[in-house]
Amino acid sequence: MWKVTLHDSARSHKMITSYNRIAGQSVERLAALSDGIFGVAMTLLAIELHVPARELIHHERELRQALLAISPELLVYLMSFLTLAIFWVGQQSQLNHLRRSDIRLTWIHLAFLFAVTLMPFSTKLLAAHHSYRTALLEYWGNVLIFGVMLYASWGYATRAALIKDDIPPEVPAAVCRRIIIGQSWYAFGAVLCFFSTYLSMLVIIAVQLFYILSPWLRLPNTEDAPTPIDNP
């Protein structure tokens, strides 16, 4: 009976190992799931925006004042949309350079997507309490999870030889360096909340606009130059 138990245990372990080897290999399914979650998160951001109540507006001046009153919410919405857009580009850039995935890399990206689903909550919290440092630091914590998971995913994919063979050897280190620099700027913006939460948000948006506009600001390269992988 003891031998049978040991045999069953070894067989069960072999089945688990075999499952882990075949699970989560589809990069296409992972990209499709990511696109759907990002799309829903971006839509939820807009749902939280509310126009001024019609019964309270009787003149142009009152409408302008009402719009000015909700400007912090619009600023937070802009910041959150840019955050999701930048990290979507970063994740898709990584996925596009993978030969395949595996179960460990899939779970890393699922943790990344968990942070995406939190973004509407972080946005709503900051929009409602934009003058409080705690709300902005919680928002920054959400962004930090983005960066940590992207860094972990690329580092693991590189070590596990999951990236395509045609990527130049200097690219993996450049991707990690870009993520660290981007997160450092986000951290700098978050620290500014101890002086002013509005200043903090403006700096973060400025950093985001730099990442978005930088491809147009660079000098044109030769056609044979390798295309860089964008990551926040």
Protein Blocks (a to p, Z undefined) as FASTA:
>chain_A
ZZmmmmmmmmmmmmmmmmmmmgokamklmmmmmmmmmmmmmmmmmmmpccddfklpcbfk
lmmmmmmmmmmmmmmmmmmmmmmmmmmmmmmmmmmmcfbdcfklmmmmmmmmmmmmmmmm
mmmmmmmmmmbmklmmmmmmmmmmmmmmmmmmmmmmmmnopacfklcfklmmmmmmmmmm
mmmmmmmmmmmmmmomklmmmmmmmmmmmmmmmmmmpccddfklccddddZZ
